[in-house]
């Protein structure tokens, strides 16, 4: 492989509401945490152990506005993006944070709009293909 890759895929639950910030010129940014869980059984004690990892999610512009409208705390989401680390100085101390800058997202559950049965995948990437229509599947009487 000639280059490098920075890609993150997460499926998790929102830990808080989407916090929006708007800028001059119409740009916006949304931030929210998601939690991913790992469960296993301790072989020595037989006890089930669950560990939770928190991730700081950053979405921009239209994707941020869609997240603010449709997502709420506890909703399950699929996110694809890149890891970015920021640093700043606060009271003479260097501070660091690691964020996931998401470009593609699929909402796996939503509760805000009772009329919306299927929220489509959303993305910051421009699309060049026409939306695909979903046709009902036919029963073909196959036993499998």
C-alpha positions in Angstrom: 0.0 0.0 0.0 1.5 3.3 -1.1 -0.3 5.7 1.2 -1.8 5.9 4.6 -5.4 5.7 5.7 -7.3 7.4 8.5 -10.8 5.9 8.7 -13.1 5.2 11.7 -16.3 3.3 11.7 -18.4 3.4 14.9 -21.9 2.1 15.9 -23.0 3.5 19.2 -25.6 5.4 21.2 -25.7 9.2 21.7 -24.7 10.2 25.2 -26.2 13.7 24.9 -28.1 16.0 22.6 -26.4 17.6 19.5 -24.7 20.9 20.5 -24.8 23.3 17.5 -22.5 26.3 16.7 -23.3 28.6 13.8 -20.7 30.8 12.0 -20.8 33.8 9.7 -21.3 32.7 6.1 -23.8 30.0 7.0 -21.5 27.3 8.1 -22.3 25.2 11.2 -20.8 22.5 13.4 -22.4 20.0 15.6 -20.8 18.0 18.5 -22.1 15.1 20.5 -20.7 12.1 22.3 -21.5 8.5 21.4 -20.8 5.4 23.5 -19.6 2.0 22.3 -19.7 -1.0 24.5 -17.7 -4.2 24.7 -18.9 -7.1 26.7 -17.1 -10.3 27.7 -17.2 -12.9 30.4 -14.3 -13.1 32.9 -13.1 -16.7 32.6 -11.8 -16.8 36.2 -14.9 -15.4 37.9 -17.6 -16.2 35.3 -18.7 -12.6 35.7 -20.0 -10.6 32.7 -17.9 -7.4 32.2 -19.0 -4.5 30.1 -16.7 -1.6 29.3 -17.9 1.6 27.6 -15.7 3.8 25.4 -16.8 7.5 24.7 -16.1 9.2 21.4 -16.4 12.9 20.6 -18.3 13.2 17.3 -18.0 16.3 15.1 -20.4 16.9 12.1 -20.5 19.9 9.8 -23.0 22.1 7.9 -26.0 20.2 6.4 -25.1 16.9 8.2 -24.9 18.8 11.5 -28.4 20.4 10.9 -29.9 17.0 10.0 -28.4 15.4 13.2 -29.8 18.3 15.3 -33.2 17.8 13.8 -33.5 14.0 14.0 -31.2 12.7 16.7 -31.6 12.7 20.5 -29.9 11.2 23.5 -29.9 7.4 23.4 -30.4 7.1 19.6 -28.2 4.5 17.8 -26.1 5.7 14.9 -23.6 4.3 12.4 -20.7 6.8 11.8 -17.8 6.9 9.3 -15.1 9.5 9.5 -11.6 10.4 10.5 -9.7 10.8 13.8 -8.4 14.3 14.4 -6.5 15.5 17.5 -6.6 19.1 18.5 -4.5 21.0 21.0 -4.8 24.3 22.8 -3.4 26.1 25.8 -5.5 26.8 28.8 -4.0 28.6 31.9 -0.5 27.8 30.8 -1.3 24.0 30.3 -1.4 22.2 27.0 -4.7 20.5 26.5 -5.6 17.8 23.9 -8.7 16.2 22.6 -9.4 13.5 20.1 -12.4 13.8 17.9 -14.1 11.8 15.1 -14.9 14.1 12.2 -17.8 12.3 10.6 -18.5 12.5 6.8 -21.1 9.6 6.5 -23.8 8.6 9.0 -26.8 6.4 9.1 -29.4 6.8 11.8 -30.3 3.3 13.2 -33.0 4.6 15.5 -35.0 7.8 15.8 -37.8 8.9 18.0 -38.3 12.6 17.1 -40.6 12.4 14.0 -43.3 9.8 14.4 -44.3 10.2 10.7 -40.7 9.3 9.5 -40.5 5.5 9.3 -37.2 5.4 7.4 -34.6 8.1 7.8 -32.1 7.8 4.9 -28.4 7.7 5.3 -26.9 11.2 5.4 -23.5 12.4 4.2 -21.4 15.5 3.8 -20.2 14.0 0.5 -21.8 15.4 -2.7 -23.8 12.8 -4.5 -23.7 12.2 -8.2 -26.2 9.4 -8.5 -30.0 9.6 -8.4 -31.8 8.4 -5.3 -32.7 4.7 -5.5 -36.4 3.8 -5.2 -37.4 1.0 -2.9 -39.8 -1.4 -4.5 -41.7 -4.0 -2.5 -40.4 -7.5 -2.7 -42.5 -10.1 -4.4 -43.4 -13.5 -2.9 -41.9 -16.1 -5.1 -43.1 -19.2 -3.1 -39.5 -20.5 -2.6 -39.1 -22.6 0.5 -35.9 -20.8 1.5 
